Amino acid sequence: MKEKRAKYQQLWQVMRRECRRLVSRPLYLFCMVIAPLFCYIFFTTLMSSGLPQNLPAGVVDMDQSSTSRRVARNLDAFSQTGVVAHYSNVTDARIAVQRGEIYGFFHIPKGLSEKAQSQRQPKLSFYTNYSYLIAGSLLFRDMKMMGELTAGGASRSVLYAKGATEDQAMAFLQPIVIDTHPLNNPWLNYSVYLCNTLVPGVLMLLIFMVTVYSIGVEIKDRTAREWLRTSGNSIYRALAGKLIPHTVIFFLMGILYNVYLYGFLHFPCNSGIAPMLIATLCLVLASQACGVLMIGVLPTLRLGLSFASLWGVISFSISGFSFPVIAMHPVLQGLSNLFPLRHYFLIYVDQALNGYSMAYSWTNYMALLIFMLLPFLIVHRLKEALIYYKYRP
């Protein structure tokens, strides 16, 4: 009984020692509290409107008719498109695109109204800069829709002139009516798609870095043996005592972003906030375990931080929220399972967006649990590094 009590006392002493280290270095305050808060506010306010609004576009109106002016006004009425300039020729508009003044331009040819009325098929052209994927895609969608509406309007006028009724004209122009229903995010809000993965992804990256740093700096400053002695020379108590204060702080930051996203911003959370809090705790623990593995494999502060930053940044690309994993190369599809953020993203899709039960995502929870067991693979190597490794800058 006394031995068990002594172990708890040693664990408590390591935790107290780590808490003193946390408050003595402003770097910890910045990485664990200030940086996450800044990212929460930055990403959510950056996309507060859901989609970019009034993207600058231009119009080259060679027709100068009432029809062409109406087309330009209707294009400007789209929420994502803002007509900021009119150009006299295509060359000036192209130069404006190259300078970055506009993201695209709509070209109305001379004789548009006359040719449309005589059914001589005038050609509307639009040019978008796909160097900026989101801006180019949104402008392309609006300009394409404007072209189709203009063509439909011209055809409808001709049908009316031939004596067709409105129902007959619409049946000819649109024989099949398409009814679309975007699931789970009917507003097509980019913030819902991105913030729910970017925000925990940034937190995961910071956990990687802080975990690697907190252990690596012990080796660098030659305080690792003192840390082990405080734990009774038990690497398990040493790691537990060091990481428990980190876990509490990072989980509190995780609770904060969940409450902020689902409670304050009212993002879709169809299964309730409890499953997302459990997923967040699993992500925090899995990220800490990965950090321990990283510094255990490369027990040098410089190399460990490089490993952590590289693995964390790749997570954003391979998780599937920006580009679908199923469309990647089969090798990359398999490698995507090596990143905790991928499994958190799948849990988010199942629980928050689709509203499925937690049992539906049991494989992803098991994957995060496996990540938590990774430190056991290198714990003895890490202990040897803490005792014998000589830091070389």
C-alpha positions as CSV (number, residue, x, y, z in Angstrom):
1,M,0.0,0.0,0.0
2,K,2.8,2.4,0.9
3,E,4.5,1.6,-2.4
4,K,1.4,2.4,-4.3
5,R,1.0,5.7,-2.4
6,A,4.6,6.5,-3.2
7,K,4.0,6.0,-6.9
8,Y,1.0,8.4,-6.8
9,Q,3.2,10.9,-5.0
10,Q,5.9,10.6,-7.6
11,L,3.3,11.1,-10.3
12,W,1.9,14.2,-8.5
13,Q,5.4,15.6,-8.1
14,V,6.1,15.2,-11.9
15,M,2.8,16.9,-12.6
16,R,3.7,19.8,-10.3
17,R,7.1,20.1,-11.8
18,E,5.6,20.2,-15.3
19,C,3.1,22.9,-14.2
20,R,5.9,25.0,-13.0
21,R,7.7,24.6,-16.3
22,L,4.5,25.6,-18.2
23,V,4.0,28.8,-16.3
24,S,7.8,29.7,-16.4
25,R,8.0,29.7,-20.3
26,P,5.8,32.1,-22.3
27,L,6.2,29.8,-25.3
28,Y,3.9,27.3,-23.7
29,L,1.2,29.9,-23.1
30,F,1.5,31.0,-26.7
31,C,1.3,27.6,-28.3
32,M,-1.3,26.1,-26.0
33,V,-3.7,29.0,-25.5
34,I,-3.0,32.1,-27.6
35,A,-2.2,30.4,-30.9
36,P,-5.3,28.2,-30.8
37,L,-7.6,31.1,-29.9
38,F,-6.1,33.2,-32.7
39,C,-6.7,30.4,-35.2
40,Y,-10.3,29.8,-34.0
41,I,-11.1,33.5,-34.6
42,F,-9.1,33.9,-37.7
43,F,-10.6,30.9,-39.7
44,T,-14.2,31.5,-38.6
45,T,-14.1,35.3,-39.3
46,L,-12.2,34.7,-42.6
47,M,-15.2,32.7,-43.9
48,S,-17.9,34.3,-41.9
49,S,-20.1,34.9,-45.0
50,G,-19.9,31.2,-45.9
51,L,-18.7,31.9,-49.5
52,P,-16.6,34.7,-50.9
53,Q,-18.8,37.7,-51.8
54,N,-18.4,40.2,-54.7
55,L,-15.4,38.7,-56.3
56,P,-14.1,41.4,-58.7
57,A,-14.9,40.7,-62.3
58,G,-15.0,42.8,-65.5
59,V,-17.3,43.1,-68.6
60,V,-16.3,43.7,-72.2
61,D,-19.4,45.0,-73.8
62,M,-18.9,45.3,-77.5
63,D,-22.7,45.5,-78.2
64,Q,-23.7,48.5,-76.1
65,S,-27.4,47.6,-76.4
66,S,-30.1,47.5,-73.8
67,T,-29.8,43.7,-73.8
68,S,-26.0,43.7,-73.1
69,R,-26.4,46.3,-70.4
70,R,-29.1,44.1,-68.8
71,V,-26.8,41.1,-69.0
72,A,-24.1,43.1,-67.2
73,R,-26.5,44.2,-64.5
74,N,-27.8,40.7,-63.9
75,L,-24.2,39.3,-63.7
76,D,-23.4,41.9,-61.0
77,A,-26.5,40.9,-59.1
78,F,-25.0,37.5,-58.3
79,S,-23.8,37.5,-54.7
80,Q,-20.4,36.0,-55.5
81,T,-19.7,38.3,-58.5
82,G,-19.1,42.0,-58.4
83,V,-18.6,43.8,-61.7
84,V,-16.0,46.4,-60.9
85,A,-14.9,47.6,-64.4
86,H,-16.0,47.7,-68.0
87,Y,-13.4,47.4,-70.7
88,S,-13.4,48.5,-74.3
89,N,-11.6,45.4,-75.6
90,V,-10.5,41.9,-74.6
91,T,-6.8,42.9,-74.5
92,D,-7.4,45.5,-71.7
93,A,-9.5,42.9,-69.7
94,R,-6.8,40.2,-70.1
95,I,-4.1,42.6,-68.8
96,A,-6.3,43.4,-65.8
97,V,-6.6,39.6,-65.1
98,Q,-2.9,39.2,-65.4
99,R,-2.3,42.1,-63.0
100,G,-4.7,40.5,-60.4
101,E,-7.2,43.4,-60.6
102,I,-10.0,41.0,-61.5
103,Y,-10.5,37.3,-61.4
104,G,-12.3,37.0,-64.8
105,F,-14.3,38.9,-67.4
106,F,-17.5,38.4,-69.4
107,H,-17.3,39.2,-73.1
108,I,-20.4,40.3,-74.9
109,P,-19.9,40.4,-78.7
110,K,-21.1,43.1,-81.1
111,G,-24.5,42.4,-82.5
112,L,-25.7,40.2,-79.6
113,S,-29.2,41.5,-79.5
114,E,-29.7,41.6,-83.3
115,K,-28.3,38.1,-83.9
116,A,-30.2,36.6,-81.0
117,Q,-33.5,38.0,-82.4
118,S,-32.7,36.6,-85.9
119,Q,-31.6,33.3,-84.4
120,R,-28.0,33.5,-85.8
121,Q,-26.4,32.1,-82.6
122,P,-24.2,34.9,-81.2
123,K,-21.4,33.6,-78.9
124,L,-21.0,34.8,-75.4
125,S,-17.5,34.2,-73.9
126,F,-16.2,34.4,-70.4
127,Y,-12.7,34.0,-69.0
128,T,-11.7,33.1,-65.4
129,N,-8.4,32.9,-63.7
130,Y,-8.0,29.4,-62.3
131,S,-4.8,30.2,-60.7
132,Y,-7.1,31.0,-57.8
133,L,-9.2,27.9,-57.6
134,I,-12.1,29.0,-55.4
135,A,-12.4,32.5,-57.0
136,G,-12.1,31.0,-60.5
137,S,-14.6,28.3,-59.8
138,L,-17.2,30.6,-58.3
139,L,-16.9,33.1,-61.1
140,F,-17.1,30.3,-63.7
141,R,-20.3,29.1,-62.1
142,D,-21.9,32.5,-62.1
143,M,-20.8,33.4,-65.7
144,K,-21.9,30.1,-67.0
145,M,-25.3,30.5,-65.4
146,M,-25.5,34.0,-66.8
147,G,-24.7,32.7,-70.3
148,E,-27.4,30.0,-70.0
149,L,-30.0,32.5,-68.7
150,T,-29.2,34.9,-71.6
151,A,-29.6,32.1,-74.1
152,G,-32.8,30.9,-72.5
153,G,-34.2,34.5,-72.4
154,A,-33.5,34.9,-76.2
155,S,-35.1,31.6,-77.0
156,R,-38.1,32.4,-74.9
157,S,-38.6,35.8,-76.7
158,V,-38.5,34.0,-80.1
159,L,-41.0,31.4,-78.9
160,Y,-43.3,34.1,-77.6
161,A,-43.1,35.9,-81.0
162,K,-44.2,32.6,-82.7
163,G,-47.3,32.4,-80.5
164,A,-46.2,29.9,-77.9
165,T,-47.7,30.2,-74.4
166,E,-45.5,30.5,-71.3
167,D,-46.1,26.9,-70.4
168,Q,-45.2,25.8,-73.9
169,A,-42.1,27.9,-74.0
170,M,-40.8,26.7,-70.6
171,A,-41.5,23.1,-71.5
172,F,-39.4,23.5,-74.7
173,L,-36.6,25.4,-72.9
174,Q,-36.5,23.2,-69.8
175,P,-38.2,19.8,-70.6
176,I,-36.7,18.3,-67.4
177,V,-36.7,20.3,-64.2
178,I,-33.8,19.4,-61.9
179,D,-34.5,19.6,-58.2
180,T,-31.3,19.6,-56.1
181,H,-30.9,19.0,-52.4
182,P,-27.4,19.5,-50.9
183,L,-27.3,17.2,-47.9
184,N,-26.2,18.3,-44.4
185,N,-25.0,21.7,-45.6
186,P,-27.8,23.1,-47.7
187,W,-26.3,26.6,-47.5
188,L,-23.1,25.4,-49.3
189,N,-21.2,27.2,-46.6
190,Y,-17.5,26.8,-47.0
191,S,-16.9,27.6,-43.4
192,V,-18.9,24.5,-42.4
193,Y,-16.7,22.3,-44.6
194,L,-13.3,23.8,-43.7
195,C,-13.4,25.2,-40.1
196,N,-14.6,21.9,-38.6
197,T,-11.3,20.3,-39.8
198,L,-8.9,23.2,-40.0
199,V,-9.5,24.2,-36.4
200,P,-8.9,20.7,-34.9
201,G,-6.1,20.2,-37.4
202,V,-4.3,23.3,-36.1
203,L,-4.8,22.1,-32.6
204,M,-3.4,18.7,-33.5
205,L,-0.3,20.3,-35.1
206,L,0.3,22.4,-31.9
207,I,0.0,19.3,-29.8
208,F,2.6,17.6,-31.9
209,M,5.0,20.5,-31.6
210,V,4.4,21.1,-27.8
211,T,4.7,17.4,-27.0
212,V,8.0,17.0,-28.9
213,Y,9.3,20.3,-27.5
214,S,8.5,19.5,-23.9
215,I,10.4,16.2,-24.0
216,G,13.1,17.4,-26.4
217,V,14.0,20.4,-24.3
218,E,14.6,18.2,-21.3
219,I,17.3,16.4,-23.4
220,K,18.7,19.7,-24.7
221,D,18.9,21.4,-21.3
222,R,20.2,18.2,-19.6
223,T,17.3,18.0,-17.1
224,A,16.0,14.7,-18.4
225,R,17.7,12.7,-15.5
226,E,16.2,15.0,-12.9
227,W,12.8,14.5,-14.6
228,L,13.2,10.7,-14.4
229,R,14.4,10.8,-10.8
230,T,11.3,12.8,-9.8
231,S,9.2,9.9,-11.2
232,G,11.1,7.3,-9.4
233,N,13.0,6.4,-12.6
234,S,9.8,5.2,-14.2
235,I,9.5,6.3,-17.8
236,Y,5.7,5.6,-17.7
237,R,5.1,7.9,-14.7
238,A,7.5,10.5,-16.2
239,L,5.5,10.6,-19.4
240,A,2.1,10.5,-17.7
241,G,3.0,13.3,-15.2
242,K,4.4,15.5,-18.0
243,L,1.5,15.0,-20.4
244,I,-1.5,15.1,-18.1
245,P,-1.3,18.9,-17.6
246,H,-1.0,19.2,-21.4
247,T,-4.0,17.0,-21.9
248,V,-6.1,19.0,-19.6
249,I,-5.2,22.3,-21.3
250,F,-5.5,21.1,-24.8
251,F,-8.8,19.3,-24.1
252,L,-10.2,22.5,-22.6
253,M,-9.2,24.3,-25.8
254,G,-11.0,21.5,-27.7
255,I,-14.1,22.0,-25.7
256,L,-13.9,25.7,-26.4
257,Y,-13.8,25.3,-30.2
258,N,-16.7,22.7,-30.1
259,V,-18.8,25.1,-28.1
260,Y,-17.8,27.9,-30.3
261,L,-18.6,26.1,-33.6
262,Y,-21.7,24.2,-32.6
263,G,-23.1,26.3,-29.8
264,F,-22.3,29.9,-30.9
265,L,-22.0,29.7,-34.7
266,H,-24.7,26.9,-34.9
267,F,-22.8,24.7,-37.4
268,P,-24.6,21.4,-38.1
269,C,-24.2,18.9,-35.3
270,N,-26.9,16.4,-35.8
271,S,-25.8,13.8,-33.3
272,G,-25.3,16.3,-30.4
273,I,-22.1,17.8,-29.1
274,A,-21.2,14.9,-26.8
275,P,-19.8,12.5,-29.5
276,M,-17.7,15.4,-30.9
277,L,-16.2,16.1,-27.4
278,I,-15.3,12.4,-27.1
279,A,-13.7,12.5,-30.6
280,T,-11.8,15.7,-29.6
281,L,-10.5,14.0,-26.5
282,C,-9.4,11.0,-28.6
283,L,-7.7,13.3,-31.1
284,V,-5.8,15.1,-28.3
285,L,-4.6,11.8,-26.7
286,A,-3.7,10.4,-30.2
287,S,-1.8,13.5,-31.1
288,Q,0.2,13.4,-27.9
289,A,1.0,9.8,-28.4
290,C,2.3,10.6,-31.9
291,G,4.4,13.4,-30.5
292,V,6.0,11.0,-28.0
293,L,6.7,8.6,-30.9
294,M,8.3,11.4,-32.9
295,I,10.7,12.5,-30.2
296,G,11.4,8.8,-29.3
297,V,12.4,8.0,-32.9
298,L,14.4,11.2,-33.4
299,P,15.5,12.2,-29.8
300,T,16.9,15.6,-31.0
301,L,14.8,18.7,-30.5
302,R,15.6,20.1,-33.9
303,L,14.8,16.8,-35.8
304,G,11.8,16.0,-33.6
305,L,10.2,19.4,-34.3
306,S,10.9,19.0,-38.0
307,F,9.2,15.6,-38.0
308,A,6.2,16.9,-36.1
309,S,5.7,19.9,-38.3
310,L,6.1,17.9,-41.5
311,W,3.6,15.2,-40.4
312,G,1.2,17.8,-39.1
313,V,1.2,19.8,-42.3
314,I,0.8,16.8,-44.5
315,S,-2.3,15.9,-42.4
316,F,-4.2,18.8,-43.9
317,S,-3.7,17.6,-47.5
318,I,-4.3,13.9,-47.0
319,S,-7.3,14.0,-44.6
320,G,-9.9,14.2,-47.3
321,F,-11.6,17.5,-46.5
322,S,-10.0,19.4,-49.3
323,F,-9.5,16.6,-51.9
324,P,-11.4,13.3,-51.6
325,V,-9.2,10.4,-50.5
326,I,-11.1,8.0,-52.7
327,A,-9.8,10.0,-55.7
328,M,-6.1,9.7,-54.6
329,H,-3.6,7.1,-55.7
330,P,-4.2,3.8,-53.9
331,V,-0.9,4.1,-52.1
332,L,-2.0,7.5,-50.7
333,Q,-5.4,6.1,-49.7
334,G,-3.6,3.6,-47.5
335,L,-1.2,6.2,-46.1
336,S,-4.1,8.5,-45.1
337,N,-4.9,6.1,-42.3
338,L,-1.6,7.0,-40.6
339,F,-2.8,10.5,-39.7
340,P,-5.1,11.0,-36.7
341,L,-6.8,14.0,-38.4
342,R,-8.1,11.7,-41.1
343,H,-10.0,9.6,-38.6
344,Y,-11.3,12.6,-36.7
345,F,-12.6,14.0,-40.0
346,L,-14.5,10.8,-40.7
347,I,-16.0,10.9,-37.2
348,Y,-17.0,14.5,-37.8
349,V,-18.7,13.6,-41.1
350,D,-20.6,10.6,-39.5
351,Q,-21.6,12.2,-36.2
352,A,-22.0,15.9,-36.8
353,L,-23.0,16.0,-40.5
354,N,-24.9,12.7,-41.0
355,G,-26.1,12.3,-37.4
356,Y,-25.1,8.6,-37.2
357,S,-24.6,6.8,-33.9
358,M,-21.1,6.5,-32.5
359,A,-21.2,2.7,-33.3
360,Y,-21.1,3.6,-37.0
361,S,-17.6,5.1,-36.6
362,W,-16.1,2.4,-34.4
363,T,-13.3,1.7,-36.8
364,N,-12.2,5.3,-36.6
365,Y,-12.3,5.4,-32.8
366,M,-10.3,2.1,-32.8
367,A,-7.7,3.8,-35.1
368,L,-7.4,6.7,-32.7
369,L,-7.0,4.2,-29.8
370,I,-4.2,2.4,-31.7
371,F,-2.4,5.8,-32.1
372,M,-2.6,6.2,-28.3
373,L,-0.6,2.9,-27.9
374,L,2.2,4.0,-30.2
375,P,4.5,5.3,-27.3
376,F,4.8,1.7,-26.0
377,L,6.8,0.9,-29.2
378,I,9.6,3.3,-28.3
379,V,9.3,3.9,-24.6
380,H,12.5,2.0,-23.7
381,R,14.4,3.7,-26.5
382,L,13.2,7.1,-25.2
383,K,14.3,6.3,-21.7
384,E,17.8,5.4,-22.9
385,A,17.9,8.7,-24.8
386,L,16.9,10.6,-21.6
387,I,19.7,8.9,-19.6
388,Y,22.5,8.5,-22.1
389,Y,21.9,10.8,-25.1
390,K,24.3,13.7,-25.5
391,Y,22.6,16.6,-27.3
392,R,24.4,18.0,-30.3
393,P,23.1,21.3,-31.6
